[in-house]
């Protein structure tokens, strides 16, 4: 199973389109319940923190850019999750 951090857009790779990559990631996670998804998230964050690649500020900025596109409840949920990752 691929790690979340391995999800990348590489224009030099011609074997998968961005849409196919997104569809594959969706298929990978769609059958998981909230607890399974949270466990995957926390495992990945722990791995990134250990490697020194976790970027809280970048995630925070990304959530802020999505704010206008999200229902307020979803935005607040993302902020709550982000706070738990500190």
Secondary structure, DSSP 8 states (H G I E B T S, - for coil): ---GGG----TT--SS-HHHHHHHHHHHHTT--HHHHHHHHHHHHHHHHHHT---HHHHHHHHHHHGGGS-HHHHHHHHHHHHHT-
